[in-house]
Amino acid sequence: MTADPQPARQPVTLFTGQWADLPFEEVARLASAWGYDGLEIAASGDHLDLARAEADPRYLRERLDILDRHGLRVWAISHHLGGQAVCDDPIDFRHKAILRSEIWGDGDEEGVRRRAAEDMKRAARVARKLGADTVVGFTGSKIWKYVAMFPPVSQAVIDDGYEDFARRWNPVLDVFDAEGVRFAHEVHPSEIAYDYWTTVRALDAVDRRPAFGLNWDPSHMMWQNIDPVAFITDFADRIYHVDCKDTRVRTPNGRAGVLGSHLAWGDPRRGWDFVSTGHGDVPWEDAFRSLAAIGYDGPISVEWEDAGMDRLHGAAEAVGRIRAALWPLPDAAFDAAFSNQ
């Protein structure tokens, strides 16, 4: 993909999760200078404190004023970190590191899950106040720890995992319904839905209610050998948001497996790695053609991750690559000129 000066047919946004170490205003300034249309605001760092946003109208106004100053908009917010804790088992030091102190509390596992669920409800209310109609995030999973299937567990244990997901998330989704906001689950390892079949099962678990949809992020599909383009058409009615992150899968060498080998990001011994949009193996042109075919007209958000590239360079380059693939759609069939009618 190469840069294109023409405006994209959809807004191109930047996900702020990988920029939470910078002040929100600085991220907005950078994104605007690079040519982004808006931000997918992560509820982390100083970017968006959900409790403050709900309790203090001035704080919420400050967030919107920052966007206005830099000519940006918000179509979606993200609360991956809170969503992760709703169903996870165990809840441990990993969650303490990513959750706000009021959600972690005393660390009692069930208490953390309950507070995380309440925070997800809060995310729906805050999204509506910001004028956004989508919250992107994770669900967590009680049964991801059994993915290796040994020591073996019965089918009843797996069934209980999906029942647990539905029991914990349906009350959250009730609030999403009440606010007119949708939840876009990022299909991702460690979640209740991480591939095609687990996505089907998760949708069925909540009776395919409209409040629960999907965030299409192809990067996690590539290393699992899932066709990211077919995923778009298979779940055409559930693609509520799009995150663009790329993956480079290395030529099999008989050593590196798909599970990462406990090697750090960027280690050349890994079998795959996340890379900046357009530098990996995701078939972006096919994907954008399929998104257009299903009628997706929402934001295209760049989620920048690349251990081998400076993020300022990568995020600035990515917006041009995305715009180049969002060419204007035809207003008539290409063969209509052959008709005499």
C-alpha positions in Angstrom: 0.0 0.0 0.0 1.3 3.5 -0.8 0.1 6.9 0.3 -2.9 8.5 -1.4 -3.8 12.2 -1.1 -7.5 11.5 -1.6 -9.6 11.4 1.6 -10.6 8.0 2.8 -14.3 7.0 2.5 -14.3 6.2 6.2 -12.7 7.8 9.2 -9.2 6.6 10.1 -8.5 6.6 13.8 -5.6 5.8 16.1 -6.1 3.4 19.1 -4.5 5.1 22.1 -3.8 2.0 24.2 -0.1 1.8 23.1 0.3 5.5 23.8 -1.0 5.6 27.4 2.4 6.7 28.7 1.9 10.1 26.9 -0.6 12.7 28.0 -3.9 12.6 26.1 -3.4 16.0 24.6 0.0 15.0 23.2 -1.5 11.9 21.6 -4.2 14.1 20.1 -1.7 16.5 18.8 0.4 13.8 17.2 -2.6 12.0 15.6 -3.9 15.3 14.1 -0.5 16.1 12.7 -0.2 12.7 11.1 -3.7 13.1 9.4 -5.9 10.9 11.6 -9.6 11.7 11.8 -10.1 10.7 15.4 -9.0 8.5 18.3 -10.2 5.2 19.6 -9.7 6.3 23.2 -8.4 3.7 25.7 -9.7 3.9 29.2 -6.2 3.8 30.6 -3.5 6.3 31.6 -4.8 9.8 31.7 -6.6 9.3 28.4 -10.0 8.3 29.9 -10.8 7.8 33.5 -14.2 6.3 33.4 -15.1 7.0 37.0 -14.2 10.7 36.6 -15.9 10.9 33.3 -19.2 9.6 34.8 -19.0 11.7 37.9 -17.6 15.0 36.7 -19.1 16.7 33.6 -16.1 19.1 33.5 -13.7 16.3 33.0 -15.7 14.8 30.2 -15.9 18.2 28.6 -12.1 18.6 28.8 -11.7 15.3 26.9 -14.0 16.6 24.1 -12.3 20.0 24.1 -9.0 18.4 23.5 -10.4 16.5 20.5 -12.0 19.7 19.2 -8.8 21.6 19.5 -7.0 19.1 17.3 -9.8 18.6 14.8 -10.5 15.0 16.0 -13.6 12.9 16.7 -14.4 9.8 18.7 -16.5 7.0 17.3 -15.4 4.3 19.8 -13.7 3.9 23.1 -11.7 0.9 24.4 -11.8 -0.9 27.7 -9.8 -4.0 27.0 -8.2 -4.0 30.5 -11.4 -3.9 32.4 -13.2 -6.5 30.2 -10.3 -8.9 30.7 -11.1 -9.2 34.4 -14.8 -9.9 34.1 -14.4 -13.6 33.4 -10.7 -14.5 34.0 -9.8 -17.3 36.3 -7.4 -16.9 38.0 -7.3 -13.2 38.9 -3.7 -12.6 39.9 -0.6 -10.3 39.7 -1.1 -9.8 36.0 -4.5 -8.2 36.5 -3.2 -6.0 39.3 -0.7 -4.6 36.9 -3.3 -3.5 34.3 -6.3 -2.5 36.4 -7.0 0.8 38.1 -6.6 0.6 41.9 -10.3 1.0 42.6 -11.1 -2.0 40.4 -8.4 -4.2 41.9 -9.4 -3.2 45.5 -8.2 -5.8 47.9 -7.5 -8.3 45.2 -10.3 -10.7 46.2 -10.9 -12.5 42.9 -14.7 -12.5 42.8 -14.7 -8.9 44.0 -12.4 -7.9 41.2 -14.7 -9.6 38.7 -17.7 -7.8 40.0 -16.0 -4.4 40.0 -14.7 -5.0 36.5 -18.2 -5.8 35.3 -19.5 -2.6 36.8 -16.7 -0.7 35.1 -17.8 -2.2 31.8 -21.3 -0.9 32.4 -19.8 2.5 33.2 -17.9 2.3 29.8 -21.2 2.1 28.0 -22.6 5.1 29.8 -19.4 7.2 29.2 -19.3 6.2 25.6 -22.8 7.5 25.1 -21.9 10.8 26.8 -18.9 11.1 24.5 -21.1 10.6 21.5 -19.5 7.2 20.7 -21.7 4.2 19.9 -19.1 1.4 20.4 -17.0 0.0 23.2 -14.1 -2.2 22.0 -12.7 -4.7 24.5 -12.0 -8.2 25.8 -14.2 -10.5 27.8 -11.7 -12.6 29.7 -12.3 -16.4 30.0 -12.7 -18.9 32.7 -11.5 -21.7 30.4 -8.6 -20.3 28.4 -6.3 -22.0 30.8 -7.5 -25.4 29.5 -6.6 -24.6 25.8 -3.7 -27.2 25.8 -6.3 -29.9 26.8 -4.0 -31.6 29.3 -4.5 -32.5 32.0 -7.8 -33.2 30.4 -11.1 -31.7 31.5 -14.6 -32.9 30.7 -16.9 -31.2 28.2 -19.0 -30.1 31.2 -16.1 -27.9 32.3 -16.0 -26.2 28.9 -19.7 -25.8 28.8 -19.6 -24.1 32.2 -17.0 -21.7 30.9 -19.5 -20.4 28.3 -22.3 -20.4 30.8 -20.1 -18.3 33.1 -19.4 -15.9 30.3 -23.1 -15.5 29.6 -24.0 -15.1 33.2 -21.5 -12.4 33.8 -21.8 -10.5 30.5 -25.6 -10.5 30.0 -26.2 -7.9 32.8 -23.4 -5.8 31.3 -25.0 -6.0 27.9 -28.3 -5.0 29.3 -26.7 -1.6 30.1 -25.3 -1.4 26.6 -28.8 -1.9 25.3 -30.2 0.8 27.5 -27.5 3.2 26.4 -27.8 2.4 22.7 -24.1 1.3 22.6 -22.6 -1.9 21.2 -19.8 -4.0 22.6 -17.2 -5.1 20.0 -15.3 -8.1 21.4 -11.8 -8.5 20.1 -11.4 -12.1 19.0 -8.1 -12.9 20.7 -6.3 -15.7 22.5 -7.0 -15.7 26.2 -10.6 -14.6 25.6 -13.8 -16.6 25.4 -13.8 -16.2 21.6 -10.4 -16.5 20.0 -11.0 -18.3 16.7 -13.9 -19.1 14.4 -15.6 -21.9 16.4 -15.2 -20.2 19.7 -16.7 -17.0 18.3 -19.8 -19.0 17.1 -20.1 -20.5 20.6 -19.7 -17.2 22.4 -22.4 -15.6 20.2 -24.7 -18.5 20.8 -24.1 -18.3 24.6 -25.6 -14.8 24.7 -28.4 -15.8 22.2 -26.8 -13.7 19.5 -28.1 -10.5 21.1 -27.4 -7.4 19.0 -25.4 -5.7 21.8 -22.6 -8.2 21.5 -20.5 -8.0 18.3 -16.9 -8.2 17.1 -13.9 -6.1 16.7 -12.1 -7.3 13.5 -8.4 -7.5 14.2 -6.7 -9.8 11.7 -3.3 -9.9 13.5 -4.4 -12.6 16.0 -6.0 -14.7 13.3 -2.9 -14.8 11.1 -0.7 -16.8 13.4 -3.6 -19.2 14.2 -4.0 -19.9 10.5 -7.5 -18.4 10.4 -8.5 -16.7 7.2 -9.2 -13.1 8.3 -11.1 -12.2 5.1 -13.4 -15.2 5.4 -14.0 -14.1 9.0 -15.5 -10.8 7.7 -18.0 -12.5 5.5 -18.8 -15.3 8.0 -19.7 -12.7 10.7 -20.9 -9.9 8.4 -23.7 -8.8 10.7 -21.4 -8.7 13.8 -18.4 -6.6 12.6 -18.9 -3.5 14.8 -15.4 -2.1 14.7 -12.1 -2.6 12.8 -8.6 -2.5 14.3 -5.7 -2.6 11.9 -2.7 -4.5 13.3 -0.4 -6.6 11.1 1.4 -9.9 11.6 4.5 -11.3 9.9 4.6 -15.1 9.9 8.1 -16.4 9.3 8.9 -19.3 7.0 8.6 -22.5 9.0 12.1 -23.7 10.0 11.3 -26.8 12.1 12.0 -24.9 15.4 9.6 -22.1 16.0 6.0 -22.9 16.8 2.9 -20.8 16.8 2.8 -20.4 20.5 5.7 -18.0 20.6 8.2 -20.2 22.6 8.2 -17.7 25.5 10.5 -15.5 23.4 10.2 -11.7 23.6 8.5 -9.6 20.9 11.0 -8.9 18.1 13.2 -12.0 18.8 14.1 -13.4 15.4 13.7 -16.9 16.7 9.9 -16.4 17.0 7.6 -18.0 14.5 5.6 -14.8 14.1 5.6 -11.2 15.2 3.3 -8.2 15.2 4.4 -5.5 12.8 3.1 -2.1 11.7 0.2 -2.1 9.3 1.3 -3.0 5.7 4.6 -4.6 6.8 3.2 -8.1 7.4 1.1 -10.8 5.8 -2.5 -9.5 6.4 -4.2 -9.3 2.9 -5.4 -5.7 3.5 -6.8 -5.1 0.0 -8.9 -8.2 0.1 -10.0 -7.3 3.6 -11.1 -3.8 2.8 -12.9 -5.0 -0.3 -14.8 -7.5 1.9 -15.6 -4.9 4.5 -17.0 -2.7 1.8 -19.0 -5.7 0.4 -20.7 -6.3 3.8 -21.5 -2.6 4.1 -19.1 -1.8 7.0 -18.9 2.0 7.1 -17.4 2.6 10.6 -14.0 3.8 11.6 -10.8 2.0 10.6 -8.5 2.2 13.6 -4.8 1.7 13.6 -3.6 -0.3 16.6 0.2 0.2 16.3 2.5 -2.6 17.6 5.9 -3.3 16.2 9.0 -4.3 18.2 11.3 -3.4 15.3 10.0 0.1 14.4 9.8 3.4 16.2 6.2 4.1 17.0 6.3 7.7 15.8 7.4 6.6 12.4 5.0 3.6 12.3 1.9 5.5 13.3 2.6 8.3 10.9 3.2 5.9 8.0 0.2 3.7 8.8 -2.5 6.3 8.2 -1.3 6.8 4.6 -1.3 3.0 4.0 -4.9 2.7 5.3 -6.2 5.7 3.3 -4.6 4.3 0.1 -6.7 1.1 0.5 -10.0 3.0 1.1 -10.5 4.2 -2.5 -13.8 5.6 -3.6 -16.5 3.0 -4.3 -18.2 2.8 -7.7 -21.7 4.2 -8.0 -22.6 1.8 -10.7 -21.6 -1.7 -11.9 -18.5 -1.6 -14.1 -20.3 -3.6 -16.8 -23.4 -1.2 -16.8 -21.9 0.6 -19.8 -22.6 -2.5 -22.0 -26.3 -2.2 -21.4 -28.6 -0.7 -24.0 -31.3 -0.1 -21.4 
